[in-house]
């Protein structure tokens, strides 16, 4: 009798931040997969995916290593990336969470860690190659915004790989994420009455629907892609296409005025994001998803379809330079060629009056 080879043991996978948001979406996907023996959900509270094994713990807790001793693969999605979060508190949470997860996984001999940052780490610049290869240098400017968090997390990953050479870490870098529940500097850009552009440069728009990010995370958890992996729709949209699809006209301003005004507003505490975040709505940062493509992955959403859903989800909000305005304040942004300058100048005057008073 010819001996039959044993089938490799299916891995146990865990998801942090599993009770809500992207973590819940990934958890719901993984529990339906035949590629995992068991799916463990980790969060500070239980969620509604009953098929998972729930372990209630804060991912920043040093005791995390004891709770993942039976885990083979961990998908780390616990994080605070809300536009309006306090920058210092948000960064402290995100870095402590990532550091604790990486250290705990190394201690517990978890084979593979998968986490998500953003293609924003490549930086947005007028002379960027379109598309950027996955191995393009990380050129984003460190700042107090979410991009700065991503840069710090990727730095933690590099240090962890040097300290724990047996640990495999896969970093997914999605393009501009869109979908239900997604609220970012990019999605808020399309709540504005005008689309800001900078003289002499036209942005190229690439989106990543949350459904496609979930499917890419599943592939990474299965070990079909590794290292640095870009995720996004195929190709990109030109600015003219975006204006035609949205029905929103653009407002072109000099770069100095645009970024100078935005920086002053951020210093005054009016806008939630630093001026450098504006680079991502006026300069290109399109990525080539080569690793996923070679693994046989295809996005289920086109840029056009993802963008149309983004527009549908705006819910008649009005946003100026990242700051959402109540309906009664929307008159600050009355339509016209100078809407952004008028709107921001009016807000600055209000703040100065309050401070003098």
C-alpha positions, 0 to 999 in steps of 0.5 A: 500500500502506498502511504498517503501524505497527510494534509497540512493542519489548517491554521487558526486565525485571529482578528483584532478590532473584530467587533466593528468596522473593517475588523468585523467585515474581515471576521465575517469573511473568515468564518465562512472560509474553509481554509482556517480550522478556527477563527478567533475574534479579539476586541474589548467587547463581544461582537455579533459574529457568533461563529467566531471564538471571542476573547475579550481583551484590550490589544494594548494589554501586555497579557495579550501574548497569553491569549494568542498562544494557539494562534497561527495567523493574526490580522491586526485591525484594531485602531483609531483612524477617525479624522476628528480624533485627538491626534495625540490620543489617536497616535498613542493608541495606534502605536501602543496597539501595534507594538503590543500585537507585534511583541505578543505575536513574537512571544506566542510564536504566531507565524504570520501577522497581517496589518493595514496602513495606507498607500499614503505612505508613498506620499503624494507629489506632483512628479509621482510616477503613475502608477507607483510600484509597490517597492517605491520608497516611502516618501510621505511627510511625517506629521500629526495626522493619520499618515504620520500614524501609518509611517510610525506603524510601518517603522515598528514593523521594520524594527520587529522584523529585525528583532524577531526574524522568525515572524512574517509580517504582511503590510497591506497599503490600500488606495483611498478606501471607500464604502459604508462607514468610511470617513476620511480626509479623501471622502470628505473632499467630495462633501465640499461644494468645490473640488480643490485643485492646484495650478499646474497639476491634475490629481489622478484618483484611485479608490479601494472599496472596503469589499476588495480590501476584505478579500485582499486581507483574506488572501494575506491571512492565507499566506498567498501574498506577503511583504508589502502589498498595494490594494486598489481598483484597476487604473485610475480616474482623471480629474475631468472624469471625477468632475463629470461623475460628481457634478462638482466643479473644481476650484484651482488655486496656487499651491502656496495659497492652498497649503498656507491657508490650510496650515493656518487653519490647522494651527488654529484648531479649525481643521482636523487634519494637517495641511500635508493631508491636502497633498492627497487630494491634489497630487497623484498617489496611484499604486500598482497592485502587482503582488495581488494581481500575480496571486490571481486576485482581481478587484470586484469594484471599478474606480467608477463604481466605487466613486459613485457609491462614495457620492451616494454616501455623502448624505448632503453633508457640507465640508470645507477644508476637512471641517464638517459644517452644520447646515446653517453654516453652509452659507459660508461656502456660497458657490462661486469661484473663490468659495474656498478662500471666502469660506476659510477666511470667514471661519478664521475671522470667527475664531479670532473674534471669539479669542479676542472676546 
